[in-house]
Amino acid sequence: MQEIWIDYLNALDAKALALTNDEILDAVSKALDAQGKGETVIEPRVHLVPESSDKGHFNVLRGYVKALNYAGVKVVGDFVDNYKVDLPSELAVLNLFDPNTGVPKAIIDATAITDMRTGAVTALGAKYLARKDSKILGHIGARGTSYWNVRLLDHLFDFDEIRVHSRRPESRNAFAKRLEADLGKKIIVTDNWEDCLKGADIMVEASRLPEPAPLFKTEWVKKGAFVVPYGTMSALEFDLTDIMDKVVVDDWGQCGPGKPFGALRRHVDEGKVTAENLHAEIGQIVCGMKPGRESDEETILFWHRGLSTTDVALGAAMVAKAREMNIGQRLRFA
């Protein structure tokens, strides 16, 4: 049997790679394009709930991207009280495999990947679905993915005004401080949802609710806005989709009826959002199969639950850059 070596990238390696905004967006865009062309396999995520979902759970994501010649499996824990023990709420590991032989190719700390690819999907959704002149961002939530939502959205739109809110004052203040340092612009910290969201051009909801609660009011959404809700538990009023001209998802296989969790879970399970009235999956728009925004008057909602293929794509980009920079370790497998 031939020798098998695995590329291993830990959290320090991932940080040292310092993927640029454009490197992140490019990798994720390629994965979305491949999905739209039917050149991926996305298995719906599954969950492991050790005790109860209000404490936390594991997500297991599985995917294949033909153009990259990688299959991947990511396991990510999502535990809301981790801040109490000085840990991020989400910690993840990504395994990459050769899809032709099953040989393991890489083990990567995927905590940063999870955050970056989520932010990239939010930003790429806005690229195709938000008004080009969007200048006000309202963002609920300060979890790991939130930073990359704001950073990559601002990279594309250069906002005049960024508002943020999260439940804990220390969390939202620290979030704003980090953004101000990295983006070089003032961040408005709000102590309530309405002041954060009402009238914004782009509205992102990444809350961490213990149970569904209609905190995001439909009346706050102005005509032509772009809305991105992706909290594990829904924060939406049930009539929000009634004012939308288009509803777009990342993968209907993961968003369809009968699945657990998600911002539009009730809307889907009760038949308000269906495969028939859905406008598109984002990959179909990225590859040009279906149109994105067609007028400034359209009010559009984009619900994304997380794509395993974007994890694979960013993991592949990190492995390639690590080899160029001689970062990481090679582990003997066989």
C-alpha positions as CSV (number, residue, x, y, z in Angstrom):
1,M,0.0,0.0,0.0
2,Q,1.3,3.4,-0.9
3,E,2.0,6.0,1.8
4,I,-0.8,8.4,2.6
5,W,-0.1,11.8,4.1
6,I,-2.7,14.3,5.3
7,D,-2.4,18.1,5.3
8,Y,-3.2,19.4,8.8
9,L,-4.1,23.0,9.4
10,N,-4.9,24.1,13.0
11,A,-6.5,27.4,14.1
12,L,-3.2,29.2,14.2
13,D,-2.4,28.0,10.7
14,A,-5.8,29.2,9.4
15,K,-5.1,32.6,10.9
16,A,-1.6,32.8,9.5
17,L,-3.0,32.2,6.0
18,A,-4.9,35.5,6.3
19,L,-7.2,34.8,3.3
20,T,-8.2,38.2,1.8
21,N,-11.7,39.3,1.2
22,D,-11.4,38.6,-2.5
23,E,-9.9,35.2,-2.0
24,I,-12.8,34.2,0.3
25,L,-15.5,35.6,-2.1
26,D,-13.8,34.0,-5.1
27,A,-13.6,30.5,-3.5
28,V,-17.3,30.6,-2.3
29,S,-18.5,32.1,-5.7
30,K,-16.9,29.1,-7.5
31,A,-18.7,26.7,-5.3
32,L,-22.1,28.5,-5.9
33,D,-21.4,28.5,-9.6
34,A,-20.7,24.8,-9.6
35,Q,-23.9,24.2,-7.6
36,G,-26.0,26.1,-10.1
37,K,-24.5,24.1,-12.9
38,G,-25.3,20.8,-11.2
39,E,-21.7,19.9,-10.6
40,T,-21.9,19.4,-6.8
41,V,-23.5,17.0,-4.4
42,I,-25.0,18.5,-1.2
43,E,-26.4,16.1,1.4
44,P,-28.8,17.8,3.7
45,R,-27.2,18.5,7.0
46,V,-27.9,16.3,10.0
47,H,-27.9,17.2,13.7
48,L,-26.7,15.6,16.9
49,V,-28.4,17.1,19.9
50,P,-26.6,15.7,23.1
51,E,-29.2,17.0,25.6
52,S,-31.5,19.8,24.3
53,S,-31.3,22.3,21.4
54,D,-31.5,25.3,23.7
55,K,-28.0,24.3,25.1
56,G,-26.5,23.5,21.7
57,H,-26.1,20.9,19.1
58,F,-23.7,19.6,16.4
59,N,-24.3,20.1,12.6
60,V,-22.8,17.6,10.2
61,L,-22.4,18.8,6.6
62,R,-21.4,16.7,3.7
63,G,-20.6,17.8,0.1
64,Y,-18.7,17.3,-3.1
65,V,-17.4,19.8,-5.6
66,K,-16.5,18.2,-9.0
67,A,-14.2,21.1,-10.2
68,L,-12.1,20.9,-7.0
69,N,-11.9,17.1,-6.9
70,Y,-12.7,17.1,-3.2
71,A,-15.4,15.7,-1.1
72,G,-15.8,16.9,2.5
73,V,-17.4,16.4,5.8
74,K,-17.6,19.2,8.4
75,V,-18.7,18.8,12.0
76,V,-19.5,22.0,13.8
77,G,-20.6,22.5,17.3
78,D,-23.0,25.3,18.1
79,F,-23.2,26.0,21.8
80,V,-24.7,29.3,22.9
81,D,-23.2,29.5,26.4
82,N,-19.6,28.8,25.4
83,Y,-18.7,32.5,26.1
84,K,-19.1,31.6,29.8
85,V,-16.0,29.3,29.5
86,D,-14.1,31.6,27.2
87,L,-14.8,29.6,24.0
88,P,-16.5,30.7,20.7
89,S,-20.0,29.4,20.3
90,E,-19.0,27.5,17.1
91,L,-16.0,25.2,16.8
92,A,-15.6,23.0,13.7
93,V,-13.4,20.5,12.0
94,L,-13.4,19.9,8.2
95,N,-12.1,16.6,6.6
96,L,-11.4,16.6,2.9
97,F,-11.2,13.4,0.8
98,D,-10.3,12.3,-2.6
99,P,-13.7,11.5,-4.2
100,N,-12.3,8.9,-6.5
101,T,-10.5,6.7,-3.9
102,G,-11.8,7.9,-0.5
103,V,-8.3,8.7,0.6
104,P,-8.3,11.4,3.3
105,K,-6.5,14.5,2.1
106,A,-6.8,17.2,4.8
107,I,-7.9,17.9,8.3
108,I,-8.6,21.6,8.9
109,D,-9.8,23.7,11.8
110,A,-13.0,24.9,10.2
111,T,-14.1,27.4,12.9
112,A,-12.9,30.3,10.7
113,I,-14.1,28.6,7.6
114,T,-17.6,28.4,9.0
115,D,-17.5,32.1,9.8
116,M,-16.0,33.2,6.5
117,R,-18.1,31.1,4.2
118,T,-21.3,32.2,5.9
119,G,-20.3,35.8,5.6
120,A,-19.3,35.2,1.9
121,V,-22.7,33.7,1.1
122,T,-24.5,36.6,2.8
123,A,-22.3,39.1,0.8
124,L,-22.6,37.3,-2.5
125,G,-26.4,37.1,-2.0
126,A,-26.3,40.9,-1.6
127,K,-24.1,41.2,-4.7
128,Y,-26.9,39.7,-6.8
129,L,-30.0,40.6,-4.9
130,A,-29.5,43.9,-3.1
131,R,-29.8,47.3,-4.6
132,K,-26.4,48.5,-6.0
133,D,-26.8,51.8,-4.2
134,S,-27.4,50.2,-0.7
135,K,-25.8,52.4,1.9
136,I,-27.3,51.4,5.2
137,L,-26.7,48.0,6.9
138,G,-28.6,46.8,9.9
139,H,-27.2,43.7,11.5
140,I,-28.6,41.7,14.4
141,G,-26.3,39.3,16.2
142,A,-22.6,39.3,17.1
143,R,-21.7,35.6,16.7
144,G,-18.6,34.5,14.8
145,T,-20.3,34.6,11.4
146,S,-21.6,38.2,12.0
147,Y,-18.1,39.7,11.7
148,W,-17.7,38.3,8.2
149,N,-21.2,39.3,7.2
150,V,-20.4,42.9,8.0
151,R,-16.8,42.9,6.7
152,L,-17.6,41.3,3.4
153,L,-20.8,43.2,2.8
154,D,-18.9,46.5,3.5
155,H,-16.1,45.3,1.1
156,L,-18.7,45.2,-1.7
157,F,-20.9,48.2,-0.8
158,D,-18.8,50.6,1.3
159,F,-21.7,51.6,3.6
160,D,-22.4,55.1,4.8
161,E,-24.0,53.6,7.9
162,I,-23.6,50.3,9.8
163,R,-25.9,49.6,12.7
164,V,-25.4,46.5,15.0
165,H,-27.3,45.0,17.9
166,S,-27.0,41.9,20.0
167,R,-28.7,40.8,23.3
168,R,-25.7,41.4,25.6
169,P,-24.3,44.9,25.8
170,E,-20.7,43.7,26.3
171,S,-21.1,41.5,23.1
172,R,-22.4,44.2,20.9
173,N,-19.9,46.8,22.1
174,A,-17.0,44.5,21.6
175,F,-18.3,43.6,18.1
176,A,-18.6,47.2,17.1
177,K,-15.1,48.0,18.5
178,R,-13.6,45.2,16.4
179,L,-15.5,46.3,13.3
180,E,-14.4,50.0,13.7
181,A,-10.8,48.9,14.0
182,D,-10.8,46.7,11.0
183,L,-13.1,48.7,8.7
184,G,-12.0,52.2,9.7
185,K,-15.4,53.6,10.1
186,K,-17.9,54.4,12.8
187,I,-20.3,51.6,13.9
188,I,-23.6,52.5,15.4
189,V,-24.5,50.3,18.4
190,T,-28.2,50.1,19.2
191,D,-29.9,48.7,22.2
192,N,-33.0,47.4,20.4
193,W,-34.0,45.6,17.2
194,E,-36.1,48.4,15.7
195,D,-33.3,51.1,15.8
196,C,-30.9,48.6,14.2
197,L,-33.1,47.4,11.4
198,K,-35.9,49.8,10.5
199,G,-35.4,51.4,7.1
200,A,-32.0,49.8,6.4
201,D,-31.2,48.9,2.8
202,I,-29.7,45.5,3.8
203,M,-31.1,43.8,6.9
204,V,-29.3,40.8,8.3
205,E,-30.7,38.8,11.2
206,A,-28.2,36.3,12.8
207,S,-29.7,36.1,16.3
208,R,-29.3,33.3,18.9
209,L,-32.8,32.9,20.2
210,P,-33.6,29.9,22.6
211,E,-37.0,29.5,20.9
212,P,-38.9,31.2,18.0
213,A,-40.0,34.8,18.7
214,P,-41.3,37.4,16.3
215,L,-38.8,40.2,17.1
216,F,-38.1,41.2,13.4
217,K,-41.2,43.2,12.5
218,T,-42.4,43.2,8.9
219,E,-43.3,46.9,9.1
220,W,-39.6,47.8,9.4
221,V,-38.8,46.6,5.9
222,K,-38.9,49.3,3.3
223,K,-39.7,48.7,-0.4
224,G,-36.6,47.6,-2.3
225,A,-34.8,46.3,0.8
226,F,-32.7,43.1,0.9
227,V,-33.4,40.8,3.9
228,V,-31.2,38.0,5.1
229,P,-32.5,36.1,8.2
230,Y,-30.6,33.0,9.2
231,G,-31.0,32.5,12.9
232,T,-31.3,28.9,14.1
233,M,-34.7,29.8,15.7
234,S,-37.0,32.1,13.7
235,A,-37.2,35.7,14.7
236,L,-39.6,36.6,11.9
237,E,-43.3,37.6,11.8
238,F,-45.3,35.1,9.7
239,D,-46.4,37.7,7.2
240,L,-42.8,38.8,6.3
241,T,-42.8,36.7,3.1
242,D,-46.0,38.3,2.0
243,I,-44.2,41.5,1.1
244,M,-41.4,39.8,-0.7
245,D,-41.1,40.0,-4.5
246,K,-38.6,37.1,-4.5
247,V,-37.6,34.5,-2.0
248,V,-34.2,32.9,-2.6
249,V,-32.5,30.0,-0.6
250,D,-29.1,28.5,-0.7
251,D,-30.3,24.9,-1.1
252,W,-34.0,23.8,-1.2
253,G,-32.9,20.3,-0.2
254,Q,-32.0,21.7,3.2
255,C,-34.7,24.3,3.4
256,G,-37.7,22.1,2.4
257,P,-40.5,20.9,4.6
258,G,-39.9,18.5,7.5
259,K,-36.4,19.7,8.4
260,P,-35.4,21.1,11.8
261,F,-34.5,24.7,12.7
262,G,-34.2,27.8,10.5
263,A,-35.6,31.3,10.0
264,L,-38.3,30.3,7.6
265,R,-39.1,26.9,9.1
266,R,-42.7,27.7,9.9
267,H,-43.2,29.5,6.6
268,V,-42.0,26.3,4.7
269,D,-43.8,23.8,6.9
270,E,-47.1,25.6,6.7
271,G,-46.9,26.1,2.9
272,K,-46.2,29.8,2.7
273,V,-42.9,29.2,0.9
274,T,-42.8,26.3,-1.4
275,A,-40.7,24.8,-4.2
276,E,-43.2,26.2,-6.7
277,N,-43.2,29.9,-5.5
278,L,-39.5,30.0,-4.6
279,H,-37.6,32.2,-7.1
280,A,-34.3,30.3,-7.1
281,E,-31.4,28.8,-5.3
282,I,-28.5,31.3,-5.1
283,G,-26.3,29.0,-7.2
284,Q,-28.7,29.2,-10.1
285,I,-28.4,33.0,-10.0
286,V,-24.6,33.0,-9.7
287,C,-24.2,30.8,-12.7
288,G,-26.6,32.9,-14.8
289,M,-29.4,30.3,-15.0
290,K,-31.9,32.6,-13.3
291,P,-32.1,36.4,-12.8
292,G,-31.2,38.1,-9.5
293,R,-32.5,41.6,-8.8
294,E,-34.3,43.0,-11.8
295,S,-35.4,46.4,-10.4
296,D,-34.7,48.7,-7.5
297,E,-38.3,48.3,-6.4
298,E,-38.1,44.6,-5.7
299,T,-38.0,43.6,-2.0
300,I,-36.1,40.3,-1.7
301,L,-35.4,37.8,1.0
302,F,-32.5,35.4,1.0
303,W,-32.5,32.5,3.5
304,H,-29.3,30.5,3.8
305,R,-28.8,27.5,6.1
306,G,-25.1,26.7,5.2
307,L,-23.6,24.9,2.3
308,S,-21.2,22.0,2.7
309,T,-19.8,22.8,-0.7
310,T,-18.7,26.3,0.4
311,D,-16.8,24.7,3.3
312,V,-15.1,22.3,0.8
313,A,-14.2,25.2,-1.5
314,L,-12.7,27.4,1.3
315,G,-10.9,24.3,2.7
316,A,-9.4,23.6,-0.7
317,A,-8.3,27.3,-1.0
318,M,-6.7,27.1,2.4
319,V,-4.8,23.9,1.6
320,A,-3.5,25.3,-1.7
321,K,-2.3,28.6,-0.1
322,A,-0.8,26.7,2.9
323,R,1.3,24.7,0.5
324,E,2.5,27.9,-1.3
325,M,3.4,29.5,2.1
326,N,4.7,26.3,3.7
327,I,2.2,26.6,6.5
328,G,0.8,23.7,8.5
329,Q,1.9,20.1,9.1
330,R,1.9,16.8,7.1
331,L,0.5,13.9,9.1
332,R,1.3,10.2,8.3
333,F,-2.0,8.3,7.8
334,A,-0.8,5.1,6.3
